[in-house]
Amino acid sequence: MGEAHMDGTHENRRAERRRRLAALVAEADADAILVTRLVNVRYLTGLDSSNAALLVPADGPAVLATDGRYAGTAAEVCPELETLVERRTAEALTTRAAASGHRALGFEPHDLTVERHAGLAEAADIPLRPLGRLVEDLRRIKDEDEIGLLREACAITDRAFEAVLPEIRAGVTERAVAIALERAMVDFGAEGPAFDSIVASGPNGAVPHHHPGGRELQRGDLVTLDFGARYGGYHADMTRTVAVGDPAGWQRDLYDLVLRAQLASIAAARPGAETKDVDAAARGLIADAGHGEAFTHGLGHGVGLEIHEAPLMGYDRTGKLMDRVPITAEPGVYLAGRGGVRIEDTLVVRPGGPELLTTTTKDLLVL
């Protein structure tokens, strides 16, 4: 498990990420940081595993720790790193930090449990200091290699949707459509689905995170499909709402409203834009149409090595968008007992305007 070691390009990119993290540690009141969150270890080393930790000093080379199951993979994926083969990875690196003369060791407070923190404090006589989400802050802006992996994940997602369209018809269950989507994504090259696919038909469309079940699609239904492929560790996210049979007037009106809101939010997604203002571009249109209370979630979120990353896009969120930040734009309106509409794309914030990575048509498809 890990990224293939083919040349020095990936190795150099990860080394630069570690240098940037070391600079942040140097600005904080610590001599090194212990990275225990596995997705962050992967970002900094390329090693995808279920047991690893990384020690990144403010000055000096990083040290990886993993157990014997991943030692060979680590040697292949990140040969530039010294690797300790230990099952108790965090404890081994804490002991190493103390032995190296570090005066204070930073840690990831959002990952380390109270119990494990106590264990580390006992493992070595070194002060432990919370340093916040330093690695997540680095991960927010993607390099072009990461964007390329996201672009391919989104292309697979687009192809899977097109392939499954003929199966979306009256009499087919939500679960069958979800399974068909996930099978198609794997057939087109995905490592697997980015998350559990959502297929919500008819009144179930009023539940934003409905779990697809045995309900059969019926003529007159709107069907919301929220799904995405995972490729190279990177997660796509797309939602389309389609009609089974001719839609009623209220359904077309609702669809047109959500589409206008989504397009407005995409247009607002520029470097320097406040995240709450991008959310407001969609939320304002929906509220003006009388459905403000029926838009029950934030506009979107960042994507990358996780399906939900910073930044989070909502009316109560703070922060600004930056160049090369991938986000989703997914406004929705949900009418209890009747159904709902959500339309979502994955896009990358760019100075010249957003780059859409999911490109499937947003015309209302009547199947």
PyMOL commands that set and color helices and strands:
alter all, ss='L'
color gray80, all
select helices_A, chain A and resi 8-27+38-45+71-77+89-99+114-123+134-140+144-167+174-187+202-206+249-268+275-288+292-294
alter helices_A, ss='H'
color red, helices_A
select strands_A, chain A and resi 32-35+52-57+63-66+82-85+105-107+128-130+192-193+198-201+221-227+229-231+234-235+238-244+300-302+309-313+326-329+332-335+339-342+345-348+355-356
alter strands_A, ss='S'
color yellow, strands_A
deselect
rebuild
show_as cartoon
